[in-house]
Amino acid sequence: MPRGRLLSHIRRRVQLLRVRRFVLLGSLAVGAWALVGGQYRIVRYQLLKHKEAELVAATRSLTAQTFDLEYEIWQLQKDTLYIEKVARERLGFARPNERVYKITPY
């Protein structure tokens, strides 16, 4: 192969390699953008997973609180000893001929 054609062939080959490298790097850049900054980005996904975990914990807490309040309502409707306890502690009631001592902290 004459030297001129060989140099021309090498130049075309180098140019083709540059184009391939440019396409590859461009594809990698677009892929990285899709993961980090696209519509379904990883950061957004992680934030949503964290928010979901917080909401599940809040739901469990509120469910337990609801159960406790329903039980207290039941006690206030049915349990006479609990009603007496609440009346004494929260309202300061006492039975006739009973002395109530109120102790206050310093």
KAZIMO-V761560 format. One line per field, one symbol per residue. phi: phi as a letter, one per 40 degrees, with the letter a starting at -180 (. if undefined). A space follows every 50 residues. Layout:
phi->???
//
This chain:
phi->.cccccccccccccccccccccccccccccccccccbccbcccccccccc cccccccccccccccccccccccccccbccccccccccccbgcacdgbcb bbbbcc
//
